[in-house]
Amino acid sequence: MAKPLQICPRCYDLIDAAAAVCPRCGADLEALSTRDYGNKLLDALHHPLSEVRMRAVIALGWRGDPAAAAGLEQLALRHPVDVIEGLAVVDSLARLGAAGQASLGALAAGHPAHAVRAAAHAALVRSRVEGCR
């Protein structure tokens, strides 16, 4: 029977499920499990599985945490061919209101995918129109 495994939340290596410390990166797994939920979501933006990253993108947008803007922007630029993820990032940045404006501007100006640039530009226009009301 195969030994149960877990994924290290710091380096994402597969390790023994009973490990208290990651043998690869030395992370204290118990200490990592007690982190704030928002910090766990920000760390999940670096996960190798796109499904995990996408869930984090959506949850960060719902939370409306202004501290998420830079991490979301970096994620979209780190994975430029994942247009669906990039569009989800734009939606989450738009939910951050003023805190997401600079990151939306950066994506509108410099994301390699036209669809993401256009969505970021549209989100900026919508926020300016809503701000004028």
C-alpha positions as CSV (number, residue, x, y, z in Angstrom):
1,M,0.0,0.0,0.0
2,A,1.3,3.5,-0.9
3,K,2.3,5.8,1.9
4,P,-0.2,8.8,2.2
5,L,1.2,12.0,0.9
6,Q,0.5,15.7,1.3
7,I,1.6,18.8,-0.6
8,C,3.9,21.2,1.2
9,P,2.2,24.6,1.3
10,R,5.5,26.5,0.8
11,C,7.3,24.6,-2.0
12,Y,4.5,22.4,-3.3
13,D,6.6,19.2,-3.1
14,L,4.9,15.9,-2.4
15,I,5.9,14.8,1.1
16,D,4.9,12.2,3.7
17,A,1.5,13.1,5.2
18,A,2.9,12.6,8.7
19,A,5.8,15.0,8.2
20,A,5.9,18.0,10.6
21,V,8.7,19.7,8.6
22,C,9.1,19.6,4.8
23,P,12.2,17.7,3.9
24,R,12.7,19.8,0.8
25,C,12.3,23.4,2.0
26,G,12.4,23.0,5.8
27,A,8.9,24.6,6.2
28,D,7.3,24.1,9.6
29,L,4.0,22.6,8.4
30,E,2.2,23.2,11.7
31,A,3.1,26.9,11.8
32,L,2.1,27.3,8.1
33,S,-1.3,25.8,8.9
34,T,-2.0,28.5,11.5
35,R,-1.5,31.4,9.0
36,D,-4.3,33.9,8.3
37,Y,-6.7,32.7,5.6
38,G,-5.9,35.8,3.4
39,N,-2.2,34.9,3.6
40,K,-2.9,31.3,2.6
41,L,-4.9,32.6,-0.4
42,L,-2.0,34.9,-1.5
43,D,0.4,32.0,-1.2
44,A,-2.0,29.8,-3.3
45,L,-1.4,32.2,-6.2
46,H,2.0,30.5,-6.6
47,H,0.5,26.9,-6.6
48,P,1.5,24.8,-9.6
49,L,-2.1,23.7,-10.3
50,S,-4.1,26.3,-12.2
51,E,-7.3,25.1,-10.5
52,V,-5.9,26.0,-7.1
53,R,-4.7,29.4,-8.3
54,M,-8.1,30.1,-9.9
55,R,-9.9,29.3,-6.6
56,A,-7.6,31.7,-4.8
57,V,-8.1,34.4,-7.4
58,I,-11.9,34.2,-7.0
59,A,-11.8,34.1,-3.2
60,L,-9.4,37.1,-3.0
61,G,-11.9,39.1,-5.2
62,W,-14.8,38.1,-3.0
63,R,-12.9,39.1,0.2
64,G,-12.1,42.5,-1.3
65,D,-8.7,42.7,0.5
66,P,-6.7,45.6,-0.9
67,A,-3.5,43.7,-0.1
68,A,-4.3,41.2,-2.8
69,A,-3.9,43.6,-5.8
70,A,-0.1,43.2,-6.3
71,G,-0.2,39.4,-6.0
72,L,-3.1,39.2,-8.5
73,E,-1.4,41.4,-11.0
74,Q,1.9,39.4,-10.7
75,L,-0.1,36.2,-11.2
76,A,-1.6,37.4,-14.5
77,L,1.8,38.5,-15.8
78,R,3.4,35.2,-14.6
79,H,1.0,33.1,-16.6
80,P,0.2,35.2,-19.7
81,V,-1.1,32.3,-21.8
82,D,-3.8,31.4,-19.3
83,V,-6.3,33.9,-20.6
84,I,-9.2,32.5,-18.4
85,E,-7.1,33.0,-15.3
86,G,-6.1,36.5,-16.5
87,L,-9.8,37.4,-17.0
88,A,-10.6,36.1,-13.5
89,V,-7.8,38.3,-12.1
90,V,-9.3,41.3,-13.8
91,D,-12.7,40.6,-12.3
92,S,-11.1,40.2,-8.8
93,L,-9.1,43.4,-9.2
94,A,-12.3,45.3,-10.2
95,R,-13.9,44.0,-7.0
96,L,-11.1,45.7,-5.0
97,G,-12.2,49.1,-6.1
98,A,-9.6,51.8,-5.8
99,A,-7.0,49.4,-4.5
100,G,-7.1,47.4,-7.8
101,Q,-6.9,50.4,-10.1
102,A,-3.1,50.6,-10.5
103,S,-2.9,46.8,-11.2
104,L,-5.8,47.1,-13.7
105,G,-3.9,49.9,-15.4
106,A,-0.7,47.8,-15.5
107,L,-2.6,44.9,-17.1
108,A,-4.5,47.2,-19.5
109,A,-1.1,48.6,-20.7
110,G,1.1,45.5,-20.6
111,H,-0.5,42.1,-20.5
112,P,0.5,40.0,-23.5
113,A,-3.1,38.8,-24.1
114,H,-5.4,41.2,-26.0
115,A,-8.5,39.8,-24.2
116,V,-7.0,40.5,-20.7
117,R,-5.8,44.0,-21.8
118,A,-9.3,44.8,-23.1
119,A,-11.0,43.5,-20.0
120,A,-8.7,45.5,-17.7
121,H,-9.3,48.6,-19.8
122,A,-13.1,48.1,-19.7
123,A,-13.0,47.5,-15.9
124,L,-11.1,50.8,-15.5
125,V,-13.7,52.7,-17.7
126,R,-16.5,51.2,-15.7
127,S,-15.0,52.2,-12.4
128,R,-14.5,55.8,-13.6
129,V,-18.1,56.0,-14.9
130,E,-19.4,54.6,-11.6
131,G,-17.1,57.0,-9.7
132,C,-18.7,60.0,-11.5
133,R,-22.2,59.1,-10.3
